[in-house]
């Protein structure tokens, strides 16, 4: 897989994650969360990736 393909795939996963949490909470939540609790955002994002990759 090329670096561009990996970046595109990762970007899509990140966009899915942002859309997912903003559907649960409110539009702009992901931006607020990254400013106020960046470590929590990163942890939630890694967990989201694990859930959809099948790696548990």
PyMOL commands that set and color helices and strands:
alter all, ss='L'
color gray80, all
select helices_A, chain A and resi 3-24+29-36+38-53
alter helices_A, ss='H'
color red, helices_A
deselect
rebuild
show_as cartoon
